[in-house]
Structure formats: C-alpha cells, structure tokens
C-alpha cells in the first residue's frame, strides 16, 4: 500500500474512529462528543470502556462487535457505531445490538427486580438512511418506545440516536456549536491541510494531536492504510452499484410501462447491485490480506456469505 498524502486520519475509517473515540487515552474526546450530542439533556462526566465484543447465548453464539461500548458513572450504557454502508436490515441490527447491554445487566445467581439502566445506541451514518419516520430536514433522530395513539414516550431507558452525517454540509464559517464542529471533523478531518481557526477550541487540541498521520507508528500506519483501503473500496463499490442499479431499474420500469414497475425495478436493481458489489469488494479485500472481521464490517456481509462466494 502507498503512503497516504493526507495530514490527518479519516474518522470515517474503522481505525480512525476507534483511535479517537475508542481508547482510554482519548476518552475525554468521546465524553465531549456525547455531551455535544445530548446538548444539555444530560451530562456525561466520565466513562469506562467495556468489552466491545459481545457473544450471544450458547444456542446461537451470535457475536456483536461494537466500535465503542462504554458505561457512564451512573451506569448508563452507550454503544457508538460509525456506519458507512447501507444495510437492508440496519434497524434490526440496531435493535439486536441493544439486547446485549440489556441482558448483561441481569446478575447471575442473584435475585433481581428487573431494574435496568438507560441504554443508548448511537449510530453515525455516512449515508442517507431514507427513513419514512424521520424528518428529512433533520440530521439527528432520537427514537424511543412510545404509545402510537398519544405519541407519548412509553419507555425512556432505551434510546436509539441516528445521526446522518452524510447530510451535514456546513462550512467552517457556519460552525456555531461544539456539535457542529464535531460533525465537521467527523466528515472532513482528513481533508484538512492545517488546523482551521474554527476548530481552535481547547477540546480539539487532543483530536488534532492524535489524528496526525506523521505521529503514527509503522504498525499503526499499516493498520490505518488497510482501514483506509477498505473504506474507499466499499464506498466506491456502493456508489457504482447505486448507479448501475438505478439504470437497470429505470430500464425495466420503462419496458413495463408502469410507474410501479419502475419503482420496483429501481429498488430491486439497487439491492442486487449493492449485494454483488459487496461480494466483489469482499473478495478483493481478502486477497489483499484484510482481516475477515473487517471485511464483514465494511461490506455488511456475513461470514457465511463471504465464504460461499470465494
């Protein structure tokens, strides 16, 4: 792999995201980001990192590997994920992930009254989720269980927060809040040649220090470049699949001569195109020596799907 020409790491990559938000050394950065996200709704004072790899029960042995998994001083738990690629069952995956911090709160061999601490699943999305329930003009979406008739919150201890960072388009001159600045950094840090005036807040001192590529060890640089390769490859494949899927769907719809056929064709063509592109990407990544766990993460494919395609 060729040495990157960029000055700072990309927080969109698996390596970059975990380096900045997933280490004890940089936990102040995670705390700052969480507090900017909650905007005063609650204050996170400290966090303790937990095992980011959780294994299911003995019957399924299904794993859940989180980018960042931590616990606040009051027992509240946070799963923080960077998601670069659309997945058909992404909402199901979010719900599945949330079951792990729920179940692990049950003490083994002791009586328990079923009281649970608050659980937050925070997904940073580098794509348009295109969710009908969301306000299309908003970037951040907070989801809780509610009564469908009154629209009042039924249970407030299980919360899903989806942030569509792909929609964030503010310039440096338009950054008014710490949250704005974090979203800008998440999306654009790797594009910067020097630290801009808008990101001179003291809290970002640590970010720019840790993100400088020149300070990475040889091993860290290799890991970053592998992560960078995986990110770029999957994004390019998905972009190609979208274009090809859309073209195929439009052609099929026109042939049928009905609007319904066109819409169905676009959806089916897009889904099939993305799946084929993901399989091709997985094969290229494996041939380049990328770990299969990282391949699964960036393509959204299961180990069985990848092995079957080999």
C-alpha positions as CSV (number, residue, x, y, z in Angstrom):
1,X,0.0,0.0,0.0
2,X,1.1,3.5,-0.8
3,X,1.7,6.0,2.0
4,X,-1.2,8.4,2.3
5,X,-0.6,12.1,1.3
6,X,-3.1,13.4,3.8
7,X,-2.0,15.0,7.1
8,X,-4.8,13.7,9.3
9,X,-6.5,10.4,9.6
10,X,-10.1,10.0,8.5
11,X,-12.6,9.4,11.3
12,X,-14.8,7.6,8.8
13,X,-12.4,4.7,8.8
14,X,-12.6,1.9,11.4
15,X,-9.1,2.7,12.6
16,X,-9.6,6.4,12.8
17,X,-12.9,6.2,14.6
18,X,-11.7,3.8,17.2
19,X,-8.4,5.6,17.7
20,X,-10.2,8.9,18.6
21,X,-13.2,7.6,20.4
22,X,-12.4,4.0,21.5
23,X,-9.3,4.4,23.7
24,X,-9.0,5.2,27.4
25,X,-6.3,7.8,26.5
26,X,-8.8,9.7,24.4
27,X,-11.9,9.2,26.5
28,X,-12.2,13.0,27.0
29,X,-12.9,13.3,23.3
30,X,-15.7,10.8,23.5
31,X,-17.2,12.5,26.5
32,X,-17.1,15.8,24.8
33,X,-18.8,14.4,21.7
34,X,-21.5,12.7,23.7
35,X,-22.2,15.9,25.6
36,X,-22.4,17.9,22.4
37,X,-24.9,15.4,21.0
38,X,-27.1,15.5,24.1
39,X,-27.0,19.3,24.2
40,X,-27.7,19.6,27.9
41,X,-30.3,16.9,28.1
42,X,-27.9,15.1,30.2
43,X,-24.3,15.5,31.2
44,X,-21.7,12.6,30.8
45,X,-18.9,13.2,33.4
46,X,-16.9,10.1,32.9
47,X,-17.0,6.8,31.0
48,X,-15.5,3.3,31.5
49,X,-14.8,1.3,28.4
50,X,-16.4,-2.1,28.2
51,X,-15.6,-5.2,26.1
52,X,-16.6,-4.2,22.6
53,X,-17.0,-7.9,21.5
54,X,-20.1,-9.5,23.0
55,X,-21.1,-13.1,22.4
56,X,-24.7,-14.3,22.3
57,X,-26.2,-17.2,24.3
58,X,-25.0,-20.7,24.0
59,X,-27.6,-21.6,21.4
60,X,-26.8,-19.0,18.8
61,X,-23.3,-17.9,19.7
62,X,-24.0,-14.9,17.6
63,X,-21.5,-12.1,18.1
64,X,-22.0,-8.4,18.2
65,X,-18.8,-6.3,17.7
66,X,-19.2,-2.7,18.6
67,X,-17.0,0.2,17.6
68,X,-17.2,1.7,21.0
69,X,-19.0,0.3,24.1
70,X,-18.8,2.2,27.4
71,X,-20.6,2.9,30.6
72,X,-21.1,6.3,32.3
73,X,-20.5,6.8,36.0
74,X,-24.3,6.4,36.7
75,X,-24.5,3.0,35.0
76,X,-25.9,4.2,31.7
77,X,-24.5,2.3,28.7
78,X,-23.5,3.7,25.3
79,X,-23.0,1.8,22.0
80,X,-21.4,4.2,19.5
81,X,-21.1,3.0,15.9
82,X,-19.8,4.5,12.6
83,X,-21.7,3.0,9.7
84,X,-20.5,3.8,6.2
85,X,-22.7,1.4,4.1
86,X,-26.4,1.0,3.8
87,X,-27.7,-2.4,5.1
88,X,-31.2,-3.8,4.3
89,X,-31.8,-4.7,8.0
90,X,-29.9,-1.9,9.6
91,X,-32.7,-1.1,12.1
92,X,-33.0,-4.7,13.0
93,X,-29.2,-4.8,13.7
94,X,-29.5,-1.7,15.9
95,X,-32.2,-3.4,18.0
96,X,-30.2,-6.6,18.1
97,X,-27.1,-4.8,19.4
98,X,-29.2,-3.1,22.1
99,X,-30.1,-6.5,23.6
100,X,-26.6,-7.2,24.7
101,X,-26.3,-4.4,27.3
102,X,-29.8,-5.2,28.4
103,X,-29.1,-8.9,29.1
104,X,-25.7,-8.3,30.7
105,X,-27.4,-6.2,33.4
106,X,-29.1,-9.3,34.8
107,X,-27.0,-10.5,37.8
108,X,-26.1,-14.2,37.7
109,X,-27.3,-16.4,40.5
110,X,-29.0,-13.5,42.4
111,X,-32.5,-12.2,42.9
112,X,-33.3,-9.3,40.6
113,X,-36.1,-6.8,40.3
114,X,-35.5,-6.2,36.6
115,X,-34.5,-2.6,37.0
116,X,-32.4,-1.5,34.0
117,X,-30.0,1.4,33.4
118,X,-30.5,3.6,30.4
119,X,-29.1,2.3,27.1
120,X,-28.2,4.4,24.2
121,X,-27.4,3.1,20.7
122,X,-25.8,5.9,18.7
123,X,-25.3,5.3,15.0
124,X,-23.3,7.8,12.9
125,X,-24.4,7.3,9.4
126,X,-22.3,8.2,6.4
127,X,-25.3,7.8,4.1
128,X,-28.9,8.9,3.8
129,X,-31.0,6.5,5.8
130,X,-34.1,7.5,3.8
131,X,-36.3,6.5,6.7
132,X,-40.0,7.4,6.3
133,X,-40.4,8.1,10.0
134,X,-37.7,10.7,10.1
135,X,-37.9,14.4,9.3
136,X,-35.9,14.7,6.1
137,X,-34.6,18.2,7.0
138,X,-33.0,17.0,10.3
139,X,-29.6,15.3,10.7
140,X,-30.2,13.8,14.2
141,X,-33.1,11.5,15.0
142,X,-33.9,10.3,18.6
143,X,-36.1,7.2,18.7
144,X,-37.8,5.7,21.8
145,X,-40.7,3.4,22.5
146,X,-43.9,5.4,22.5
147,X,-47.7,5.0,22.5
148,X,-48.8,5.2,18.9
149,X,-52.1,6.9,19.8
150,X,-50.8,9.6,22.2
151,X,-47.2,9.7,20.8
152,X,-46.0,9.9,24.4
153,X,-42.9,8.1,25.5
154,X,-43.8,4.7,27.0
155,X,-40.2,3.7,28.0
156,X,-37.4,6.2,28.2
157,X,-34.5,3.9,29.1
158,X,-34.0,2.5,25.6
159,X,-32.9,5.1,23.1
160,X,-31.7,5.0,19.5
161,X,-29.9,8.0,18.1
162,X,-29.2,8.1,14.4
163,X,-27.0,10.9,13.0
164,X,-26.9,11.3,9.2
165,X,-23.5,12.9,9.0
166,X,-23.7,12.5,5.2
167,X,-26.2,15.3,5.2
168,X,-24.0,17.7,7.1
169,X,-22.9,20.4,4.7
170,X,-22.0,23.4,6.9
171,X,-18.8,25.3,6.0
172,X,-16.2,26.3,8.6
173,X,-17.7,29.7,8.8
174,X,-21.1,28.2,9.7
175,X,-20.0,26.1,12.7
176,X,-21.8,27.6,15.7
177,X,-21.8,24.8,18.3
178,X,-19.4,22.2,19.5
179,X,-21.8,19.6,18.0
180,X,-21.4,21.3,14.6
181,X,-17.7,21.2,14.9
182,X,-17.7,17.5,15.8
183,X,-19.8,16.7,12.8
184,X,-17.5,18.7,10.6
185,X,-14.5,16.9,12.0
186,X,-16.1,13.5,11.6
187,X,-16.8,14.2,7.9
188,X,-13.9,16.4,6.8
189,X,-10.9,16.0,9.1
190,X,-8.8,14.0,6.6
191,X,-9.3,16.8,4.0
192,X,-7.7,19.5,6.2
193,X,-4.1,20.5,5.5
194,X,-3.9,22.5,8.7
195,X,-6.0,23.2,11.8
196,X,-8.6,25.8,11.0
197,X,-9.5,28.7,13.2
198,X,-13.0,27.4,13.7
199,X,-11.6,24.3,15.4
200,X,-9.2,26.1,17.8
201,X,-11.3,25.2,20.9
202,X,-9.1,23.7,23.6
203,X,-11.1,20.5,23.5
204,X,-9.9,19.8,19.9
205,X,-6.2,20.0,20.9
206,X,-6.1,16.3,21.7
207,X,-8.1,15.5,18.5
208,X,-5.5,17.1,16.1
209,X,-2.6,15.7,18.1
210,X,-3.9,12.1,17.9
211,X,-5.1,12.4,14.3
212,X,-1.8,13.5,12.8
213,X,-0.6,10.7,10.5
214,X,3.1,11.6,10.9
215,X,2.9,10.5,14.5
216,X,1.6,7.0,13.8
217,X,4.0,4.1,14.4
218,X,4.8,1.9,11.4
219,X,2.4,-0.7,12.6
220,X,-0.3,1.9,13.2
221,X,0.3,3.3,9.7
222,X,-0.2,-0.1,8.2
223,X,-3.4,-0.6,10.1
224,X,-4.7,2.8,9.1
225,X,-3.9,2.3,5.4
226,X,-5.6,-1.1,5.4
227,X,-8.7,0.5,7.1
228,X,-8.5,3.4,4.6
229,X,-8.3,1.0,1.7
230,X,-11.4,-0.9,3.0
231,X,-13.4,2.3,3.4
232,X,-12.6,3.6,0.0
233,X,-13.2,0.3,-1.7
234,X,-16.6,-0.2,-0.2
235,X,-17.7,3.4,-0.8
236,X,-16.6,3.2,-4.5
237,X,-18.4,-0.2,-4.9
238,X,-21.6,1.1,-3.4
239,X,-21.6,4.2,-5.5
240,X,-21.1,2.1,-8.6
241,X,-23.9,-0.3,-7.5
242,X,-26.3,2.6,-7.0
243,X,-25.6,4.0,-10.5
244,X,-25.9,0.6,-12.1
245,X,-28.9,-0.5,-10.0
246,X,-30.8,2.7,-10.8
247,X,-30.1,2.5,-14.5
248,X,-31.2,-1.2,-14.6
249,X,-34.4,-0.3,-12.6
250,X,-35.3,2.6,-14.9
251,X,-34.9,0.4,-18.0
252,X,-37.0,-2.3,-16.5
253,X,-39.7,0.1,-15.5
254,X,-39.9,1.7,-18.9
255,X,-40.2,-1.7,-20.5
256,X,-43.2,-2.5,-18.4
257,X,-44.6,0.9,-19.0
258,X,-45.9,1.4,-15.5
259,X,-44.7,3.6,-12.6
260,X,-45.0,0.7,-10.1
261,X,-42.7,-1.4,-12.3
262,X,-40.1,1.4,-12.5
263,X,-40.1,1.9,-8.7
264,X,-39.8,-1.9,-8.1
265,X,-37.1,-2.2,-10.7
266,X,-35.0,0.6,-9.1
267,X,-35.3,-1.0,-5.7
268,X,-34.5,-4.5,-6.9
269,X,-31.7,-3.4,-9.1
270,X,-30.2,-1.3,-6.4
271,X,-30.4,-4.1,-3.8
272,X,-29.0,-6.7,-6.2
273,X,-26.3,-4.3,-7.5
274,X,-25.1,-3.4,-4.0
275,X,-25.0,-7.1,-2.9
276,X,-22.9,-8.1,-5.9
277,X,-20.6,-5.1,-5.4
278,X,-20.2,-6.1,-1.7
279,X,-19.3,-9.6,-2.6
280,X,-16.7,-8.4,-5.2
281,X,-15.3,-6.0,-2.6
282,X,-15.0,-8.7,0.0
283,X,-13.1,-10.9,-2.4
284,X,-10.6,-8.1,-3.2
285,X,-10.2,-7.2,0.4
286,X,-9.4,-10.8,1.4
287,X,-6.9,-11.2,-1.5
288,X,-5.2,-8.1,-0.1
289,X,-4.9,-9.6,3.3
290,X,-7.6,-7.7,5.1
291,X,-8.9,-9.5,8.2
292,X,-12.3,-11.1,7.6
293,X,-13.8,-9.4,10.6
294,X,-13.0,-6.0,9.0
295,X,-14.4,-7.3,5.6
296,X,-17.6,-8.3,7.3
297,X,-17.9,-4.9,9.0
298,X,-17.4,-2.8,5.8
299,X,-19.5,-4.9,3.5
300,X,-22.3,-5.8,5.8
301,X,-22.0,-9.5,4.7
302,X,-22.0,-12.5,7.0
303,X,-19.0,-14.8,7.2
304,X,-21.1,-17.5,5.5
305,X,-21.9,-15.2,2.5
306,X,-18.2,-14.3,2.1
307,X,-17.0,-17.9,2.3
308,X,-19.7,-19.1,-0.1
309,X,-18.7,-16.5,-2.7
310,X,-15.0,-17.5,-2.5
